[in-house]
């Protein structure tokens, strides 16, 4: 399992608390947090932050304060160096992603266009 320095995303402590609550709502002891990207949204790619229970051979994972966090290797290249922060803002569910690989982001911050 990689360490926090090898994982593509840095998670601030306040965000970690909010993300732990998200996973706890799944009410499944095997649940973990999945962070990734998928095609879609108004800018080309949209962020995925959800509780999940199934891993694949293409996943990388770390554990932070008892929370397993997983990202697939394809998403990792788009997320490398990103920071998840807790904003306390209801508009973006309290989590904001600062992604250095985004050429531009949509107004709500849920999707982005990657740099070439």
C-alpha positions as CSV (number, residue, x, y, z in Angstrom):
1,X,0.0,0.0,0.0
2,X,1.5,3.4,-1.0
3,X,2.1,6.1,1.6
4,X,0.5,9.5,1.7
5,X,3.3,11.0,-0.4
6,X,2.7,8.4,-3.2
7,X,-1.0,8.9,-3.3
8,X,-2.2,11.4,-5.9
9,X,-4.4,13.5,-3.6
10,X,-3.7,15.3,-0.3
11,X,-6.6,15.6,2.1
12,X,-6.7,18.3,4.7
13,X,-7.8,17.2,8.2
14,X,-11.2,19.0,8.2
15,X,-12.0,17.3,4.8
16,X,-10.9,14.0,6.2
17,X,-13.5,14.2,9.0
18,X,-16.3,15.1,6.5
19,X,-15.2,12.2,4.2
20,X,-15.2,9.7,7.1
21,X,-18.8,10.7,7.8
22,X,-19.7,10.2,4.2
23,X,-18.3,6.6,4.3
24,X,-19.9,5.9,7.7
25,X,-23.4,6.6,6.1
26,X,-22.8,3.5,3.9
27,X,-23.2,1.5,7.1
28,X,-20.9,-1.3,5.7
29,X,-17.7,-2.2,7.5
30,X,-16.0,-2.9,4.2
31,X,-16.8,0.6,2.8
32,X,-14.0,2.9,1.8
33,X,-13.7,6.3,0.1
34,X,-13.2,6.3,-3.7
35,X,-11.7,9.4,-5.3
36,X,-11.5,9.6,-9.1
37,X,-12.5,11.2,-12.3
38,X,-14.8,10.1,-15.1
39,X,-15.8,11.6,-18.4
40,X,-18.7,14.1,-18.2
41,X,-19.7,17.3,-16.5
42,X,-19.7,20.6,-18.3
43,X,-15.9,20.8,-18.6
44,X,-15.0,17.3,-19.9
45,X,-14.2,15.4,-16.7
46,X,-16.1,15.3,-13.4
47,X,-14.8,14.4,-10.0
48,X,-16.0,11.2,-8.2
49,X,-16.0,11.2,-4.4
50,X,-18.1,8.4,-3.0
51,X,-18.3,5.6,-0.6
52,X,-17.6,2.3,-2.3
53,X,-17.1,-1.4,-1.4
54,X,-15.4,-2.9,-4.5
55,X,-11.8,-2.5,-5.5
56,X,-10.2,-3.4,-8.9
57,X,-6.7,-4.5,-9.9
58,X,-6.1,-0.9,-11.1
59,X,-6.6,0.7,-7.7
60,X,-4.1,2.3,-5.4
61,X,-5.0,2.8,-1.8
62,X,-3.8,4.4,1.4
63,X,-5.2,4.6,4.9
64,X,-5.5,7.9,6.8
65,X,-6.7,7.9,10.4
66,X,-8.6,4.6,9.9
67,X,-10.2,5.6,6.6
68,X,-9.2,3.6,3.5
69,X,-8.9,5.9,0.5
70,X,-8.8,4.4,-3.1
71,X,-8.1,5.9,-6.5
72,X,-7.7,4.1,-9.8
73,X,-4.5,4.5,-11.7
74,X,-6.1,6.2,-14.7
75,X,-7.7,8.9,-12.4
76,X,-4.5,9.3,-10.5
77,X,-2.7,10.9,-13.4
78,X,-5.5,13.6,-13.6
79,X,-5.5,14.1,-9.8
80,X,-1.8,14.1,-9.1
81,X,-1.0,16.9,-6.7
82,X,-4.6,17.8,-6.0
83,X,-5.7,18.9,-2.6
84,X,-9.2,18.2,-1.0
85,X,-10.2,20.9,1.4
86,X,-13.3,21.3,3.6
87,X,-14.9,24.7,2.9
88,X,-18.1,24.4,5.0
89,X,-19.9,25.8,2.0
90,X,-23.2,24.0,1.2
91,X,-22.9,24.7,-2.5
92,X,-20.1,22.3,-3.1
93,X,-21.0,19.9,-0.3
94,X,-18.2,21.3,1.8
95,X,-15.4,19.7,-0.2
96,X,-13.3,21.7,-2.7
97,X,-10.7,20.2,-5.0
98,X,-7.7,22.3,-6.0
99,X,-6.3,20.4,-9.0
100,X,-3.0,21.7,-10.6
101,X,-3.8,19.5,-13.7
102,X,-6.9,21.4,-14.6
103,X,-6.7,23.9,-17.4
104,X,-10.1,25.2,-16.4
105,X,-12.9,24.2,-14.1
106,X,-16.6,24.7,-14.2
107,X,-18.3,27.3,-12.0
108,X,-19.4,24.9,-9.4
109,X,-16.1,23.1,-9.2
110,X,-17.4,19.6,-9.9
111,X,-15.8,19.2,-13.4
112,X,-12.6,20.3,-15.2
113,X,-10.7,20.3,-18.4
114,X,-7.3,18.7,-18.1
115,X,-4.1,20.5,-19.2
116,X,-2.6,19.2,-22.5
